[in-house]
């Protein structure tokens, strides 16, 4: 690699870091879309100026800023005309890669779904789906990996299915629209709970940062910090019926964070088991969260030479994932039999397959350890 190439790579890496940090800041509930755009335009101007006469670096910077602004328009539920303008700008500049193109198309088509601009969303998705289908067939014929095409087709077809259902006048219980949201604005109590949750999340993140990078703090000190955060915010939430969901969410988040800290700081098995039991006691919001937390605990079982305990958690989850995959494939098959494009309803087949692959591999390692071979 030449010195020039190294300089370009360093420039790109520095821009990526700055862009990601700014994007995370922009997602804060108190930051408006206009403020987020202004921040990213300043970042764009800085790095375009630094790129000088390097046209490729200038174009890459402008493309990535355009992609980021489109994603922010989607996240912030900007007015539809603003989303369309962001999409047109990204198309005009071109995309930084196939994945970014597909993701940007998904963001815009989802904006169309939210604002009930069905035909505009389908006009973007359908040619892209056709292109990906051709790519899939060509890769398959050449005996090359089709994983990228399968993943992209699944997410785009799911959104296509939702747009087609909207076109048919069929409501989607998992998706809202601007019309529905504006007819049902949040109450003052809900706004207060949201603001309190934002503060709570910031406090949890601050504790996490004290040990995540160096991992030099003791678990006892980290746990004490998390418990102080829990006590403060449960007290601030109050004990009235309207805030009980918030209190339960605070307790659940703290339990999750304590399990994460126990596993990251490689605590003894008994500490990890206690943290896991508390997570289980409080319950999971969905199967995705259950799998994510279970994987942390099971890996701790493997590390601490407790394979039987890990298998006791993992095997029922594998069975549940297998049932979920079978049911989801059947649901999609039934929709296709009716001549409909299936839309997403819960976890996708790709998620089920990926999680099953990871868990089966982990089960094999636990069984080998239990047999004295690991």
N, C-alpha and C positions, 0 to 999 in steps of 0.2 A: 504494500500500500504506500502511495506517495504521500509526501507532506501535505499536498493540496487535498488529497482524498481524506486524510486524517482531519484536516481543518474543517472540511465540509461535514464529515460525520459528527465532529464535536459541535458544530453549529446546529445541526439537526437535532442532536441529543439535548442541547441546551434549550432549544425552542420547544421540544416536546415536553420537557419538564415544566417549563414556564406555562405552557398552554394547559397542561393537565391540572396544575395547581390553581390556575385562574378559573378553569372550568368547575372544579370542585367548589371554589368560593362562590361562583355564580349560581350554583344550585341551592344556596341558602335561601330559605323561604323569604327573607327580608330583602333579597336582591331582586330588583325588577329586571325584566328582559332588556329594557333600554340601557340600564346600567351595565349589564353583562356585555352587551354589544359594544358599548363605549370602551370598556376595559379591553376587550379582545381587539378592537380596532387600534388602540394604542400599542398593544403588543405587536400587532401586524406591522404598524408603521416602524416600530423600533427594529424589528428583524429584517424588514425589507431594506431599510437604510443600511443595516450592517452587512447585508448580502452584496451591496454594491452592484457591480455589473455582472454578477453571477445569475444569469437569467433562470437557470434551473432552480436555484435556491429561492429566488423571488417567487417563482410560480408555485413551488411546493408550499411556501409559507402562506401565500394567498389561498391556495386550495384547502389547506388544513384549517385555516381560519373560517373559510366558507362552510366547511363540513361541520365545524364546531358550532357556528352560529345557527345552522339548521337544526342541530341536535338540541340546542338551547331553546329555539323557537318551539320545538316539540315538547320539551320538558316543562317550559313555562306557560304552555298553552297560549302562545301569542295569537293575535287575530289571524284569520285564515289568509288574508292578503299579505300579511307579513311572512307567513310560512311559505306561501307561493313565491314571494320575492326571494326568500333565502334559498329555496330549491332552485329557482331559475339561475341565481348567481352561482350556485355550486355546479350546475350543469354547464354553464357558460365557461367556467374555468377548467372543467374536467376534474376527475376524481384521482386521488392519490393511489388507488388500487381497486381491484375488483370487489374486495370485501367492503371497502369504504363506499363504493358505488351502491352496492346492494343495501348496506345499512342506511345510507342517506335516502335511498328510494323508499325503504321501509318507514323511516321517520316521516317523510312527506306524505306517503299514502295513509299512514295512521293519523296525520293531521287532517287529511281529507275525510277519514272515517269519523273523526271527532266532530268535524263541522258539517257532516252529512253531504259532502261533495263527492258522492260515490263514483260518478263517471270519471272525474279527474283522477281519483286514486287508481281506478282500474286502468286508465289510459297509461299510467306510469308503470304499473306492475305487470300487465299482461305481456308487453314486448320483452321485458326483462326475464320473465319466467320462461318464455319461449326460447330466448337466447341461452339460458341456463340449461334447459332441457336438451338443446342441441349439444351443448358442451358436455353434458352428462353422457349422452349416447356416444359421442366421439371418444371420450375418455374410456368408456366401457369397451368400445370396439378395439381400442388400442391397448387394452388391459392395463390401464393406468388407474391411479386412485380416483375414485368418484366422491370421496368424503366431502370435499368442499361443495360440490354441486348438490349433494343430498342435503347438507346442512342449510345452504342458502335457499334451496327450493322449498324446504319444509317451512321455514319462517315466512317466506313470501307467499306461499300458497295458503297458509293459515290466515294471513291478512286479506288475501284475495277472497277467501271464503267468507270472512266477516263483512267485506264490502258487498259481496253478492247477496248475502243474507239481508243486509241493510237495504239493498236495492229491491229485494222482494218484500220489504216491509216487516221483516222478522226482527223482534227485539233481541238484543244480546245482553243477558244479565251480567256478564263480566265486563262490559264496556259501557262507558257513559258517553254523552255527547255534550257539546256546549249548551245546547238548548235545555237539556235536563239539568245540567249544573247551574245554569243561570236561574232556572225556576226553583231550585232548591239550594240557596246560598247557605254557607255555614252559619250556625248560630254563634252568638258571642261566647258561649261556653266552649263550643268546639274550637273557636279561634284561640281562646285562652289555653286550651289543652294542647293545641298544635304548637303554640309559642313555647309552652313549658317543655314539651317534648324536644323541641330544638335545643333549648338550653341544656336539658338533660343529656342529649346526645353529644353535645360539645364537651360536657363534663366527663362523660365516659371516654371520649376520644383523648382528652387530656391525660387521663390515667393510663390509657393504653400506650401513649407515646413515652411514658416514663420507663417502660420496660421492653417495648417491642423491638427496638433496634439493638440495644446492648445486652438486654436480658440479664442484667447484673443485679437488679433489685430482688429482694426476697419475696416469695409468694405471700408470706404473712403480711408484709407492708402493702403489697398491691391489693390484696383482698380487703385490708382495712380501709384503703382509699375508696374502693368500689362500694363498700358497705356505708361509708360516710355519704357518698353520692346518693345511694339508695335512700338513706334516712332523710336527707335533706329534701329530695324531690317527692317522696311519698308524703312528707309533712306539708310541703307546699301545695300538693295536689288536693289535700283535704280528705275528708271522710264521707262527703255526701255522695249520694247514689250516682250523680252525673259524672263523677271522676273515678269511679271504681275501675272502669276499663283502663284508664290511664295508669292507675296504681298497679294493676296486674301486669300491664305492659312494662312498667319500670322494673318490677320484680323479675319478670321473665328475661328482660335484657341484661340485668345484673347477673342473673344465674348463668346466662349464655357467656357473658364476658368472663366470669370466674372460671368456667370450664375451659375457655380458650386460654386464659392466663395459666391455669394449672398445667395444661398440656404443653404450651409454649415454653414454660419454665421447667418442664420435665420433672414435675413433682412425683412423689411416690404413688403407687397404685391406690392406696387408701384415700389420698387426697383427691385424686382424679375421680374415683368412684363416688365419693361424697358429693363432688360437684356435679357429676352426671345424674345422680339420684335426685338432686334438687331440680335440675333441668326437667327431668321426667315428671317429677311431682307437679311442677307448675304447668306442664303441658307444652305442646308445640302448636304453632300457628298453622302449619301445613306440613305436608310430606317433605317438601324441599328443605325446610328448617330441620326436620327430624333427621334427614339423611346427613345434612351438613354437620350437625352436632354429634351424631352417632359416629361418624367417621373419625372425628377428633378423639372421642373416647376409645374407640376400638384400636386406633393406632397407639394410644397410651397403653392399652392392655398388651399389645404386641411388644412394646418397648419394655414393659415391666414384667414380662414373662408370665402373663396371665391369659393364655390363649382361650381357655374355656369360657372365661367371663366375656371376652370379646366375641366369641362365637355365639354366645347366648343372646347378644344384642343383634349381631349381624344376620344370622340365619332367618329370623322372622322378617327382617327388613327386605332381604333378598326375595323372599316369597311374596311380600306385599308389592314390591316393584314388578315382579313377574306378572302378578295379577293385574296391576295397573297398566302395564304395557299391553297385555292381551285385551283388556277392556278398551283401551284407547284405539288400538288397531281395529277392533270390531266396530267401534263408533264411527271411525273414518270410513271403513269399508261400507257400512250401512248408508252413510251420506252419499258416497260415490254411486252406490246402487240406485239411489234416487235421482242421479244425474246432478248432484250438488257438489260443490267444492267444499271439503270440510274446513271448518274454522277451529282455531285453537280453543280448547275448553279445559284449562288446567295444564298439567305438565305435558310436554311433547314427547313423541316416540324417541327422538334423539336424546332427550334428557334421560328417559328411562334406560335406554341402551347404554349410554355413557356411564350412568351410575351403576348399573348392573355389572358392566365390565370392570369398573374399579372395585366394587364390592366382592365380586367373585375372585379377583386376583388377591384381595386382602384376605378372603376366607381361606384360600389355598395356603397362604403364608401362615395363618393361624393354625390350620390343621397340621401343617408340617411341624410347627413349633410344638403342638400338643403331642405329636408322635415322636418328638425328640429329634427331628431332622432339621429344624430351623435354628 
